[in-house]
């Protein structure tokens, strides 16, 4: 059974939304002082969400950095306070 393009797009959109929710939760955790650093790994769409995550982090004093895989894809994001204490 072949998967339609619309089905693949819907699955990809849900995955992006889920990964964004995870990263935004990690940003909130670090910004509120619950953790000094969080790594969100195993991201399928890390490259696509990086700029938005960095902007969201910047707005609340958190740095979001890409962690690159061997195939030069963003597979994880490191979230930490912009000015470590």
N, C-alpha and C positions, 0 to 999 in steps of 0.2 A: 504494500500500500504506500503510495507516494504521499508525502506531506505537501500541502499546498503552500504557496508563497505567503498567503495571508496567515496561515497557521504558524509558519516559521517566524514571521514578523511579530505576531502576538506573543509567542514564547520569548523572543529576544527582548521585547518591550517589558515583559514581566520580569525578566532576569535583570535588566538594567534598573528597573524600579526597585527590585529587592536589593541589589548591590548599593544603590544610592541610599536606601533606608539604613543599611548596615553602616555605611560610611558616615552618614549624618548622625547616627546614634553614637558612633565613636568620637566624632567631633564634639558632640554635646558632653560626652563623658569626660573628655580631656578638658574642655573649656570650663566645666563645673568643678574641676579638681578631683574627680573620682579616680583618675589615673593620670600618670605623667606621660605615658606613651601607650598607644594601641596600634597594632598592626592588623590590617584587614587583608587577608590573603586569599588566594584562589579565585581572584576576580577574572571573569571572562571579558568584561567590558571596562577594565581599568583605564585604558587609554582614552576611551570616550567620556568617562566621568571625571577624569583628572582635573581639568580646568574648572569645572563647576565646584568640585570638592575643595580645590585650593581657594576659590573665591569665598565659599561658605566658611572655611576655616579662618581665612584672613579677617573676616568680619567679626570674629569672636576671639581673636588672639591666639589662634592655633595654626601651626604649620602642617601642611599636607605634602608629603614627598612621595614620589614614585619609586617603587622597588622593581627593578627590571629583571625579567627572566633571561635565560640564555638565548632565547630566540628574539630578544629585544622587544618584547611586549611588556606592558605594565601588567604584572600579575598580582601586585599587592600595593597597598598604600600604607605609609607610616604616618600616624597622626600624633603630634606632640605639641607641647606649649611653645609658642613662638619665642618667649623669653623664659628659658628654664630657670627654676628657682632652686 
